[in-house]
Amino acid sequence: MKLSPTLNLFNQLFMAFQIAFWPTLISIWRSPLLLFQPQKLSQTYMAHVWLNFGNGADEGGRPTKERLITPHATGVVLDLGAGYGHTIKYVDRSKVTKYVAVEPNLRMHNILRATAATFGFTEADKTLLILSCGAEDTSVILSALNNTQVDTIISVLTFCSISEPQETIAKLVLDVLKPGGQLTYYEHVLSSLKDVAWWQHFWAPLWAVGFDGCRMDRPTHLYIEEITDRNGKSPWKDRLICGRDDEPEEDLFWHRAGRCTRSVPTFAQLEFLLTS
Ligand SMILES: C[S@@+](CC[C@H](N)C(=O)[O-])C[C@H]1O[C@@H](n2cnc3c(N)ncnc32)[C@H](O)[C@@H]1O
């Protein structure tokens, strides 16, 4: 592997530190208790980092997201780790009835709400719902939706930060996504090149400290591929998996994206489930 991806990683960590250090210090000055709340402190730092990094990261993935999200996101859309709302602009307002944003970082909510309003989703008319739980809290998500499953789940650079990713992604697909619904993702993942993967594992703990728990060494695309239901069967009817055309696989932040459609059980399967 070339040296440049590692240098780029340090550059990004340093830039993030330069951007977020003083604003985070000011937040600690205003609320010293933050020092004893590591998760909140990390979220404060990340809120400042993403305010500056979010646009660049969004721009890099724009062509992929326009291809995967805009023509296909429909009905009730659940955006996991919605951040400042960068993904809202990719959904076609005429096809989406409700935008549900899962965002545990409360410091992002005001901008998220304002961005959603710009694109026609508001809490006042019940087309916007912001949940401050994590993606892991599937029962909270379902109960906020009156136990109705959603048509579309989107994860843009979020599955890298959730806890117990395999279990959580499976629960989201099997419990929260409707049969026939779609999971769309755009994530940086563990490289299939052994040397790159070694460096990703090596730098992952340091990167996670600087970016609120984000792991750069997760094979998220494989976790999604390998989900099985309670009968050991794949829940997917079809899958479209792609990457970015403009990045070499040598990159420490190698992206995979996909749109996976959940199968609809046949009449015979439903009958079997009801009788067993
Ligand atoms: C890299 S940012 C991406 C934000 C947004 N999706 C975008 O494209 O700009 C990751 C987001 O995931 C959120 N996040 C972190 N842990 C999470 C969790 N357990 N469940 C849901 N979201 C989480 C963070 O607060 C942050 O907003």
The ligand as a Gaussian input file, in Angstrom:
#p B3LYP/6-31G(d) Opt

LIG

0 1
 C      -20.558000      10.460000       9.653000
 S      -22.027000      11.077000      10.255000
 C      -23.093000      10.934000       8.846000
 C      -24.282000      11.838000       8.952000
 C      -25.218000      11.828000       7.728000
 N      -25.747000      10.522000       7.455000
 C      -24.534000      12.410000       6.525000
 O      -24.429000      11.730000       5.514000
 O      -24.114000      13.559000       6.597000
 C      -22.594000       9.731000      11.297000
 C      -23.880000      10.047000      12.011000
 O      -24.313000       8.884000      12.717000
 C      -24.789000       9.304000      13.974000
 N      -24.703000       8.143000      14.885000
 C      -23.693000       7.766000      15.690000
 N      -24.018000       6.664000      16.387000
 C      -25.261000       6.317000      15.981000
 C      -26.162000       5.269000      16.337000
 N      -25.831000       4.348000      17.233000
 N      -27.372000       5.241000      15.748000
 C      -27.728000       6.166000      14.823000
 N      -26.910000       7.183000      14.460000
 C      -25.710000       7.263000      15.018000
 C      -23.867000      10.435000      14.366000
 O      -24.425000      11.242000      15.369000
 C      -23.725000      11.147000      13.039000
 O      -24.722000      12.080000      12.843000

